[in-house]
Amino acid sequence: MYESEYRLALENAGYSGFRLVLYQAEQAIKAAAENTGLQFTVDFNLGALNMLYLGDMMNDLSYRIRPFEIVPGSTNRVVDEVVDSFADFLENRRRFEILEWLPRPAASLVAQSRRLKGFLNVTGKVLDHLYSASFVEEMRRAQERIGALEVDHTRVKPVVKIVGEFWAQLTEGDGNFNMFAFLEREGAQVHIESISGWIDYLLYQSRKGMEARKGLEYRHNDARWWELGKIAANRWGYRRKWLLLRASERAWEYLYARTARHLGGITPPLVRQRELARLAHPFYHSLARGGEGHLEVGKNVYYTTNKLCHMVLALKPFGCMPSSQSDGVQSAVVNRFPEMTFLPIETSGEGEINAYSRVQMALGEARARARTEFEAALGSTGHSLDAIREFAGAHRRLRSPFYPFPRRQGVAGAAANFVMHVGRVMDGRERMARLPGER
Amino acid sequence: MKALETNAQPDGDANGGPGRMQGRLRFLVGFDVGSTTVKAVAVESAGGQIVWRDYRRHDTRQAEMLLEFLGRMEREAGVAAGNSRVFITGTGGSKLAGPIGARFVQEVNAVALAVEKLHPEVNSVIELGGQDAKILLFKRDGLGRRKKFASMNDKCAGGTGAVIDKIAAKLGISADCLQSQGYRGITTHPVAGKCGVFAETDINSLQKLGVPAGELMASLFDAIVLQNLTVLTRGHTLSPEVLLLGGPNAFIPGMREAWQHKIPQLWQERGVQLPDGAAAEDLIRVPDDALYYGAFGAIEFGRAEDELSGLYTGRGGLESLIGAHRGQGFEDAGGHGLCASDEERRAFERRYQQPAFQPPAFPKGERVEAFLGIDGGSTSTKAVLLSTHGELLAKAYQLSKGNPIQDTIEVLARLRTQVEEDGAHLLILGVGTTGYAKDVLRQVFQADVAVVETVAHAESAKHFFADPHVIVDVGGQDIKIILLRDGAVRDFKLNTQCSAGNGYFLQSTAEGLGIPVENYAEAAFSARAMPTFGYGCAVFLQSDIVNFQRQGWRAHEILAGLATVLPRNVFLHVAKVPNLPALGTRYVLQGGTQNNLAAVKAEVDFLYATFRHSGLEPEIWIHPHCGESGAIGAAIEAMRTRRAARATTFIGMDAVAAIRYRTQSDEQTRCSYCTNACLRTFLSVEGTNAAVPGESRRIVLANCEKGAAESVDELRGIQARLEAIKAANPNLVAVAAREVWRSRRPELVADPVPRRAWNQRGRQKLALQRNRGQLRIGIPRVLSMYAYAPLFSAYFESLGVAAENIVYSSVTSGEMYRSGSSRGSIDPCYPSKIAIAHVHDLLFKQHPRTPLDLILFPMFDVLATRLENTRASNGCPTASITPETVEAAFTKETDLFSERGIRYIHPLVNLSNRRLLARQLHQALESVLGLGEHENARAVEVGFRELERFEADLRRRGREVLDQVEREGRLAIVLLGRPYHHDPGINHGIMEEIQKLGYPILSQSTLPMDGDLLERLFGAELREGTIRSALEISDVWRTAFSANSNQKLWAAKFVARHPNLVAVEFSSFKCGHDAPIYSVVEQIMQCSGTPYFGFKDMDENRPANSIKLRVETMDYFLKRYRQEKFGAGARPAEEEEVDAAVC
């Protein structure tokens, strides 16, 4: 979408011959370019998809583990190592080639048909990328290395859910005032967004847009009632596209959840897009185009009403049109949901100090809420915090970042959920859970 | 301080009992380190009694002032390391807390804690600080909890004490006078409070009209209150009681009174219930010790913290911080100095330093014939004398004392003295004026010619240098980049909305740092290293200065760093020219700021760096008389006039000395010729005619031509002349803006109403069908409705809704915006912001007159387009989502629609797919109109038919205009904008101003699309295969997805190919769809050499002076362009009349 702008900016800056490689998301695997220096092959595209999943997952994991790490800096160190391993693995893994995989007689038969060879090769590459034992094994190794970290889940941390404009909500750097690091320094646990969630949204919106136009864009718009063939063709044409999109959504969500499962299982699955649209629609039309559409409103309501966080922070670059409008709508949303702590921040070259001030103030409210929630949780166990810490200290499992303590309805904080669970384990009312991969 | 003391609770109480360390922790100390002052309070931990407090300005030395406070506190109160806990709040607090062991407390938190503690009855707090403005609201949520909403300014210091300081300094109002400045009963005038720079621009104009300083300050208070109410409340209502905190509220009675005046108006409008018997004004108050709330809140915060939090470690850390700022490697953190070595500096000075002016001798008895040029600028007045050969004979300069006439009298006296002090005799052959005050000066002194500033500066540069390409004129407040080709102005860029980077800023900063502006360069050149600034808003640069000082950078280094900001602000921030070599290679630097060699060095370095990769080398010249370049240009123009054999009309130097004048600007001078009722200034001048002593002339200074009339007869004459001009030069922007709302009177296509219905659903439908004739529909007159209103009005009318029952909101006006916009919670572009005011108008103005049943505000998702081969024709997301934000604004506290029995309907619509549109409208309106599917589809078709008729009619008129200008060899102006730029409230009447100068006006929506014309303009390219259709833009813009941007680019292509058309581009501030195509439009125009002028970043502020300057320059340039294009004979007699009428 911004291709022309980039070209223009380069030209205006005096770099008229600068080479710009275009990778179009909507064309995905089909994307191609001449003499680009990069080969947009099936392997490249599938590698990019895996990279997205793994990137999202490692990012999310690090924000879920780091606030509780016992040895400062250990999470970043291990995550960096794991990311390097994944990069090596993706770069050096043996590419699937159908002719190498088939027995020689079958290979020579397949080699004669270009179409068959292409079809089998692409199918094989997809399966290999997604299901090959080597990939699963690489994830297992990563899980093992991360699982070796030690955490203290009794630390009370307000949970801050990040939403906002695509780039600002994902990018940690000057573009978002280094807000995630700031929040962690201020004692918060940050729940970040994923690129996968955005792609899921695009797929969902394509399908819903199609549904809104159902019956208007048939191949045979003029079909009369007796022209059953045309009617069937119309319906099949629509249904085929619809199914393709639906299958893509399902596959996308499944693969994300599968990656999460192999990497510790503590990162939640993608939120159902239908639910976000349903929650947002009374305030922000779910088919309205541009930017993140209804997502900011939908996520704000979803995470607040499901009590998955203590505060929602929306980040957006200065002047981002749809995101600013979303903030306009949020003023009514916040009034409708009194329990909501929502703060929008526009980032630009200036105003960093003020942004921090505002975040600190909202965080004060979230912190108080997390503290109250924790004290109630601790009180409900009948144990002192020292006793719970002592118990956790005596059990290595409870110090694992992947220890799967249950999340109680209406309790957002990790510490509150953890002490409730440990208290019940101490009382013998719940059993200690197994770690992933543990027999 | 009593208020704080009596309410304070001992430390032990707050924590439920005495702490373990309480025995030795004697004090709790709260600091508020703000942007301009430090406030401190120390209380006893046990009893809560105040033992020490103070408040002082820190003059940007926050750390030093904090150290000084701590020293005194230790000596006077016994505060010591280990016996006190310290909590710091304020913008400067975070970095200073660590070194003394203190804990930082976010300032809004601190203020909120103080207010909660001391004033549980308060629901709203407004705190104005030096560069901050905060609004705090305490609200009960549905669960009975008291929730806080806070809002702060984050990108702009508009609406804060900084603006007051800036304007007070400009008006010469001392701090003491400011403390007695009132508001009640004082006449106020429209002033922009959004930004100190805008405010200054408005104040300048009003000052020149003779408005007294007291009224100007009261107007500023008014503007600041409005700015904070509209932006910072984020649409919430300030519930009583309201507490006013911060320096400006505490010290300036007028500021308090302005809040007390404005907030009750809001309460009344929103039906806020006041406590029984309470007067509204009494519910808005400044508490005692309002200054100390931040510091006290910090202490309150500390009470809830554990006992070791904020434990004071003594002053040592702070002393080290101050002393050790400049450790090894410190300077590496910034950039190297302006000059790497003394040798480089000497070489630079040899090349660029201008020799001091050496006036010629004027022997006794010599008759010195000269042309006089006067530049009445925004911050100073300059005058020069030029010999008949164009040599500079004398020059004089004076910083403005507030009245340009008096300034000029004094400056001319000095000029005369220079020539005549040795007995020579000065004879003035001609006089030219320029600058903001050029017209007043021309009238008072009867000068021969008033020259628009841009032209004066260009003439001056050309006088000294051969064929310059770019003139960079940086004055006190204005920045002008004038682009020339073959000696003629081809374009110019002005700082219409921002004065970042001007000379006034450098001057005031230097003086603030204790360095006179004359010594700026000397100080800056002495720096071996300097801090690296960003660029942009001057107010935030001010914050950077404070930060850099805190880090240890010294004054001369800061000045060096600021000098390097100047070229970036001039070229990148204001002029937005990323590719300077494209403008040309010969640069002239002029304007008063260029007398500062540090600024020149920074500009020279910047230019060379920019050219480095271009393969070109810039030639940079410094004007020999930087500060007087405008005055020299005016004198040159006077010389040109003289050569046209006209005798001077100047009143003469003797008369100047004898001049007496009196200004009157009050209710008696208020104009009554239109509803704007502007305040005029009547100037009575005596002594201008030596022949008739005592004769008095009256000069009327007004905002428009009509205002200049003193009698109804005179007014009629002026109006008749204007009407004649308008008739000869149609303004299709105005026509489109008027006609688009007209009833279409289409055919009726509604289903026949059945006599009876057989079931409940049918009966409901029948009732709705029967009601259609009475149904009243309100539609906001905004955004895409300026293009598609005919479609909707025809749609409704064809279904049986009476034309008179389709009610549009009032036409956009400043008054409407001010009264209706305060419910908005965000700050998008003005065309979107104004939508809230329009719906407010429908609810609170139109509905009470005759009740409305529904308000329709469609969300335009996809727009209709005639262009071909584009990727999409999407609407702008800001515009399309606006109906949702409007709904939020009117339903968040109470549902103002349902309270009035009005349905608010805002369907998402797609105008590029008629069947989808029909479905969308049917879904939205079925339950309102009892709508059948088929009649709905027919009505949509009727709507499109009427829309096409409307558009075709405009294009037909456009063709007529085009044919006319082609026949007459004249020029027409095409507005390149978006449909809502037709709105006179958004385009600020600029096109009308241009029309009055004798140019027909078209817009992107009114350009004809006749086949023969398209063939003439695009045929060659079609045949070459560059484009596949005349209606395509893929050759200039591949990312063609935004409908209005696409249309603008196509219109630009059209204009660039037509010899009789020139373009004026409009763009609103924050327009994300326009920004990427600015340079595309510019390139299209440059390729064909078509004149192109831009009004970018337009918003609610109407920069009248800047508009005037641009329009006058445009006119000057276009006249020459036309003569060049169509020959000398192209100027018909009636156009001369137009000039006469306008001048």
Interface residues (C-beta under 8 A of the other chain):
Chain A: M1 Y2 E3 S4 E5 L8 A9 E11 N12 A13 G14 A212 R213 L216 F283 Y284 H285 L287 A288 R289 G290 G291 F318 G319 C320 M321 P322 S324 Q325 S326 D327 G328 V329 Q330 S331 A332 V333 V334 N335 R336 P338 E339 E346 S348 G349 E350 G351 I353 N354 A355 S357 R358 Q360 M361 G364 E365
Chain B: T91 S94 Q106 E107 V108 N109 A112 D132 D141 G142 L143 R145 K147 K148 A150 M152 N153 D154 K155 R234 G235 H236 G534 G536 C537 F540 S543 P578 N579 P581 H613 S614 G824 S825 I826 D827 P828 S832 M859 D861 V862 N874 C876 P877 T878 S880 I881 T882 E884 T885 E887 A888 A889 T891 K892 E893 L908 N913 R915 L916 R919 W1037 R1038 T1039 F1041 K1070 G1072 H1073 P1076 S1079 V1080
